[in-house]
Amino acid sequence: MKAFRLEELEAERAVNDGAYLRFLHERNMSAGLYALDAGAVDRQQPHAQDEVYFVVSGRGSITVGVETTQVARGSVVYVPAGVTHRFHHISEDLRVLVVFSPPES
């Protein structure tokens, strides 16, 4: 078993001074914590893997392909591999759990 605490993951991400912390990498999936502060610009590019975002905290919008929706704590968004996507209009610091399958390299 592997167990994680959000507070510890957030502290590790902050110490490493990055927006993304991958904390799990297994044969069929990987997971990370993605952080975007209010007003930040999300510069991510499409990924080669399917992914699921679970918004742990914060508020903003996400565009996937040509569809846009607002997200907040508890939102879950699926993004198919290769599809352009981006968080934007971030009004409260976003903390997002990201699950990739297959695992990101």
KOLLO-349097 format. One record per atom (N, C-alpha, C): residue in three letters; z, x, y. Coordinates in steps of 0.001 Angstrom, whole numbers, plus 500000, padded with zeros to 6 digits. Atoms other than C-alpha are relative to their C-alpha. Layout:
N
AlaZXY...
// end
This chain:
105
Met500000500844498817Met500000500000500000Met500000500883501239Lys499966499368498684Lys499343501043503563Lys500385498910500983Ala499535500979499016Ala501187499260506349Ala500036500667501368Phe500094499454498647Phe500824499702510103Phe500727499076500971Arg499363500766498937Arg502710498595513210Arg499168500180501264Leu500854499974498822Leu500709497689516281Leu500550500935501078Glu499408499156498958Glu503155499448518631Glu499742501483499713Glu500228498601500374Glu502768502711516699Glu498528500373500119Leu501430499735499871Leu498973502443516565Leu499612500143501471Glu500294499949498562Glu498834501758520308Glu500507501305500599Ala499455498735499488Ala501072504764521013Ala499136501178499560Glu500859498916500489Glu498907507030518827Glu498658500009500725Arg501269500092499276Arg495734505757520498Arg500156500554501415Ala499769499549498625Ala497193506393523958Ala500195501515500069Val499773498550500029Val498342509920523049Val498687500743499821Asn501296499368500239Asn494843510741521814Asn499000499704501105Asp500777500215498781Asp493491509471525152Asp498617499411499741Gly501286500619500287Gly490732507329523676Gly500119498492499948Ala500002501459500057Ala489719503680523678Ala500090499504498562Tyr500054500442501389Tyr489396503602519866Tyr500784500938499099Leu499258499243501006Leu491703504713517069Leu499686499412498634Arg500200500442501386Arg490486504451513484Arg501259500375499236Phe498762499739500723Phe493611504099511371Phe499878499759498502Leu500183500250501420Leu492150503117508010Leu498542500245499640His501358499754500481His489119504369506083His500042499981498482Glu500013500172501444Glu488548503144502544Glu498555499931499511Arg501339499983500599Arg485591502968500172Arg499109498885500535Asn500817501148499621Asn484429499508501268Asn500222499475501414Met499726500486498645Met485856499076504764Met500803501028500780Ser499137499204499134Ser487516500740507723Ser500533499081501092Ala499391500813498944Ala489732499456510521Ala500476500898501120Gly499550499251498837Gly490652500540514000Gly500555499082501061Leu499473500703498834Leu492334499538517232Leu499145500400501186Tyr500868499772498844Tyr490051499180520263Tyr500724499483501222Ala499282500367498787Ala491539499094523763Ala499073500096501204Leu500746500037498746Leu489815498094526973Leu500919499397501054Asp499129500503498947Asp491881497744530124Asp499244499036500908Ala500604500961499075Ala491265495010532681Ala499013500723500904Gly501036499429499156Gly488053495715534567Gly499182501105499365Ala500707498899500666Ala486881498347532053Ala498583499590499618Val501367500213500452Val483252498739531034Val499919500421498535Asp500157499738501431Asp482529498528527301Asp498609500584499776Arg501272499310500148Arg479800501056526525Arg499568500161498543Gln500349499814501411Gln479612500650522751Gln498555499598499713Gln501358500258500461Gln476276500612520988Gln500074499224498690Pro499975500705501287Pro475273498484517979Pro500399500939498854His499532499227501145His476836499638514724His499137499710498773Ala500761500157501245Ala475233500107511318Ala500740499123498992Gln499173500790500902Gln478017498023509738Gln500263498617500594Asp499454501272499543Asp479083494392509919Asp501404500286500523Glu498639499816499506Glu482291494054511901Glu500626498681500396Val499211501142499574Val485027491579512659Val500985500501501040Tyr499017499723498944Tyr487044491654515882Tyr501081498928499943Phe498868500907499858Phe490519490111516011Phe500726500409501271Val499364499678498721Val491914489956519557Val501510499846499845Val498540499966500121Val495574490964519410Val500647499569501308Ser499480500380498687Ser496162490599523152Ser498905500195501042Gly500938499863498899Gly494316490278526432Gly499056498828500120Arg500934501084499704Arg491501488193527796Arg498727500585500590Gly501290499575499472Gly487805488643528510Gly498898499183499356Ser501155500634500638Ser484354487733527266Ser499318501021499109Ile500817499133500840Ile482089489105524569Ile498622499352499881Thr501359500440500248Thr478339488856524284Thr499524500676498729Val500545499522501269Val476803489207520813Val498574499484499941Gly501388500424499907Gly473025489197520902Gly499795499293501323Val500196500779498775Val472278486420523398Val501106498971500215Glu498909500963499898Glu475486484419522836Glu501224500638500640Thr498793499531499315Thr478569484779525042Thr501116498999499780Thr498825500858500117Thr482073483436524491Thr501196500717500619Gln498754499434499503Gln485472483948526047Gln500904500302498818Val499054499632501044Val488106485690523944Val501385500202500605Ala498603499802499620Ala491884485838524115Ala500783500206498707Arg499156499774501173Arg494813486505521780Arg499710498957498925Gly500273500880501124Gly493963485068518372Gly498526499752499733Ser501442500189500216Ser490174485029518809Ser499502500930498902Val500641499212501048Val488096486256515859Val498493499886500211Val501441499977499764Val484455487316516340Val499342500868498933Tyr500799499245500972Tyr481964488403513675Tyr498746500515500694Val501205499386499446Val479194490822514704Val499200500600498839Pro500828499431501068Pro476347491478512234Pro499551501421500333Ala500470498629499827Ala475211495062511735Ala498730500011500847Gly501197499790499204Gly472661496261514284Gly499834499113501214Val500126500922498870Val473268493494516832Val500732500562501224Thr499398499555498745Thr473922494464520450Thr501186499093500334His498808500765499619His477399493398521577His500824500803500992Arg499222499334498956Arg479756494138524429Arg501070499052500539Phe498958500736499286Phe483076492988525871Phe499743500169501494His500187499920498547His482956492230529605His500903498976500681His499125500875499210His484759490368532392His501416500013499433Ile498666499827500592Ile488016491754531016Ile501039499794501099Ser499037500346498952Ser490726490087533081Ser501429500403499642Glu498705499494500472Glu493734491191530969Glu499718501068498955Asp500211498895500941Asp494013494443528989Asp499775499463498588Leu500343500435501362Leu492313493853525610Leu500472501008498971Arg499682499204501168Arg493707495175522350Arg499413499238498818Val500797500680501004Val491393494383519470Val500045500771498688Leu500086499435501337Leu491671495030515740Leu498550499866499558Val501399499986500421Val488225496011514410Val499948500367498521Val500193499711501420Val487259495864510726Val498509500157499749Phe501383499709500323Phe483982497464509590Phe499801499945498492Ser500375499964501411Ser482268496885506245Ser498488500113499898Pro499257498900500620Pro481015499111504821Pro500689500824501087Pro499238499239499000Pro483279501672506512Pro499095500751500958Glu500725499182499034Glu482122503376509672Glu500108501458499588Ser499958498576500394Ser481278507035509235Ser500691500842501042
// end
